[in-house]
């Protein structure tokens, strides 16, 4: 089975973006995508971390493999 390099790259980029947003949500008090006072959004950070992990696993399985 051949891998899809474009899909692997896209999933890697999406995973990296989710990971960066998760770090922002974990560490900074922000009202990004939320109304009201700036607070830490741990629940959103956890969800973004899970999405990032799923994207990285998908990128791993989508990458082309060498046949030995």
N, C-alpha and C positions, 0 to 999 in steps of 0.2 A: 504494500500500500504506500503510495507516494504522499508526502506531506505537502502542506500548502504554506509556503514561506510568507506570503502576504498576510494570511490570516494570523500566523504566529506573530508577526511584527505588530499588527493592529492590536491583538490581544495584549501583547507586552506593553504597548504604549498606553492603552486604556488601564491596565493594571497599575502601571507606574503613576498615572494621573490620580487614580483612586487612592493609592498609597500616600501620595503627597497631600491630598485633601484630608485623609484620615489623620495624618500627623498634625495638620493645621487645626483640625477640630479637637484633637486630644490636647494640644499644648496652648492654644490661644483662646482668649475670650473673644468670641466673634458673634455677629448677628448676620453672617453671610447665609442667605437663603432662609432667614428666619426673621420674624418681626419681634419687636420688643427690645429689652435690654441685652447687651452682649453677655453671653454666658458660655460655658464650655458645653459642648454637645457630645457627650460620650456615646450615646446611643447611635448617633449618625456615624461617629468615628468607627465604632465596632462594625456597623453594616458595611461601610466603605472598605474596611480591612478584609472582611469576608469576601466582598466582590473582587478585591485585588487578588486575593489568593486563588479564587476561582478562575480569574483571567490568566494568572501565571500558570496554573495547571493546564488550562486549555491551550495556552501557547506552547507548553512543553509537548503536549500530545499532537499539536498541529504542525510542529516543525518537521522538516524532512529528515529522514534517518538514513544512515549509510548501511548498506547490506554488507556484512563481513563474509 
